[in-house]
Amino acid sequence: SQTIHQWPATLVQPVGSPLSLECTVEGTSNPNLYWYRQAAGRGLQLLFYSVGIGQISSEVPQNLSASRPQDRQFILSSKKLLLSDSGFYLCAWSLRENTEAFFGQGTRLTVV
Amino acid sequence: GQNIDQPTEMTATEGAIVQINCTYQTSGFNGLFWYQQHAGEAPTFLSYNVLDGLEEKGRFSSFLSRSKGYSYLLLKELQMKDSASYLCAVLDSNYQLIWGAGTKLIIKP
């Protein structure tokens, strides 16, 4: 069966510090991978998606970046965090665009 | 622009039935998803509709009318564990998911 791992679950970082969130998928090959951010009481905002190794599409211009160094690994990074980067970050995978997405546990990031 | 509208919050009684509506205006349509999200947790998949009509899955059913840009999620025999947010999401012509803000459902005994 397929599983998705996302870590850490919670993170408190000072403004200006770097960020690295990692997500890995097991039990499937060549998945579509996604990074979302969810502000309190809001819907999901797509940040990045990837259909293959090294292929990253950015939906929202910001100080975040994503990388896919391996087929089932997706990393969200920032060189310098802003207060506005606080939120609930979710990694997800799907087999194809028109199939359901499966989400990791999420990372609650607080920038102080 | 693309828009998904859902009520912000609804309250229902344990054992009752509740219908959560979703209307959408998107550039194209390739399907509509419903997800359940408990507080502080990740969303989990409930249903997918791409053709008009009703899809039934146990206590949960989802309906779609593409001509009206409308869907609803019907929850029967409500249980306390159904207290959660319910997210509607539409797959547009570029196969991008457009998400609603979610409906917070409160179940009272």
Interface residues (C-beta under 8 A of the other chain):
Chain A: G41 R42 G43 L44 Q45 L46 E59 L90 E97 N98 T99 E100 A101 F102 F103 G104 Q105 G106 R108
Chain B: I4 N30 G31 F33 G40 E41 A42 P43 T44 F45 Y48 V50 L87 A89 L91 Y95 Q96 L97 W99 G100 A101 G102
